[in-house]
Amino acid sequence: MWKQLTQVKESKGRLGILATRRALYRAKAEEGCDMVEHISNMRRLQEELHMMESLVSDEDFVMLLITSLPESWDNYTSSFLGASGNQPTLSSHEFIANLIEEDKRRKGWNDNAGTAMQAGKKKGQAKKASGSGSAKECYNCHKKGHVKADCWNKGGGKEGEGPKGRNKTQQASEVNTSLNDVAYMVDATFSARDSSKLDWFADSCTTSHICTVREAFTTYTPLKNATVSGIGPNPAVTRGRGTVTVNFAVDGKTMQHTLQNVLHVPEAPNCLLSIPRLDESGGWAEMKGGKCTLRDKTSRTIGYGWKVNRMYKLEARANLQDERAQYAKPKYLSWEQWHWRFGHLSISSIKTLNQQGLVDGLHIDESSIPPLSCESCIQAKQTHKKFPQEAEHRAKVPGERFMADVWGPAKVTSVGRFKYYISFTDDNTRYVTVLFLGDKSDAYS
């Protein structure tokens, strides 16, 4: 039997050794690959062979590493083998350390070379640009950079077509591809864990109010191909513009303020209140001692904020439309749900409360069926008689009455193979006799 097992298992073991050695010998590193990952993969194959009792010596492993390197490493390997007399003297750990160091040096050199090429290219482009377009002079306005045919000033070929030539209605309705609204630059120590998308921050850099949630807008105009810069490394998409009502906590009271022309930017980490916009409306902000105080044009306090990671977090929240709808719309619950909410009050009592209007906000779904029974009520109302302090009927002489009780089965069978026992108790003397049983049915015999 043992010989048959060894023949079956050992043959498969040899096939596994063959497959692992083949993978180790054929391992090749591609140009620009992650050298650490490549070395880890070869080391893993070596350890698998050792577990199968097929050892790969340290010297052989170094040679396998050398042969697995790309052709661009030939000069490095040739100098290494030449210095060691074609016989590696370093251990695999030392050679791997040198290999990783050389890989870092090569990648660093490539990055520096690429940066230098880009810098040289931009410099050449700048010279080319400065020598072409900037040399042109307009004979109409005598400014450089364009000719008379493209001039927007009076007398030019495109008179009145410049940005200043459009009327205010067009400026309000049209949105450029980039809104040129700078949001803010977040401090390096500030993280998303310190705030949520519903939090409002006072910002002196942003030129527009910014809100992150669509539900906060009372009026909304969708925008297409609009972006805002300053939020992260790339421009953030602006979905729309509208009016937002914000609740400010001021001295224990809630003050509502309506913000106009608020940008909807879902990608923003939080909402922003533009200090320049506040200044344009006649208000102003005072930052002192870690506290921000917002005032209107009459110097009345309209909001507070506190310094959090070099930014001022306002005590304010937008009034969401979903929340307003929930406050206005009554919530209808079934009879069973109101039975639970009133502490398992009877259905008849709940009907009385509803019919006589004794409770405000008691909105019952009349289409629901009143429950006939409640499991919790049944379990809570189960009762039993009190146990007497003393037995009322006791035997007066020994042997007049016996009480029998069968116990078992035991988790562990006894030495005598018993799993049960039956006890007999004399009601008068309380003397107990115990008999052990193998099966429960033996109690009748």
Buried (B, 14 or more C-beta within 10 A) or exposed (E): EEEEEEEEEEEEBEEBBEEBBEBBEEBEBEEEEEBEEBBEBBBEBBEBBEEBEBEBEBBBBBBBBBEBBEEEBEEBBEEBBEEEEEEBEBEBEEBBEEBEEBBEEBEEEEEEEEEEEEEEEEEEEEEEEEEEEEEEBBEBBEEEEBEBEBBBBEEBBBEEEEEEEEEEEEEEEEBEEEBEBBBBEBEEEBEEEBBEBBBBBBBBEBBBBBBBBBEBBEEBEEBEEBBBBBBEEEBBBBBBBBBBBBBBBBEEEEBEBEBEBBBBBEBBBBBBBBBEBBEEEEBBBEBEEEEBBBBBEEEEBBBBBEEBEEBBBBBBBBBBBEEEEEEEEEEEBBBBBBBBEBEEEEBEEBEEBBEEEEEEEBBBEEEBEBBEEBEEEEEEEEEEEEEEEEEEEEBEEEEEBBEEEEEBEEEEEEEEEBBBBBBEBBBBEEEEEEEBBEEBEBBEE
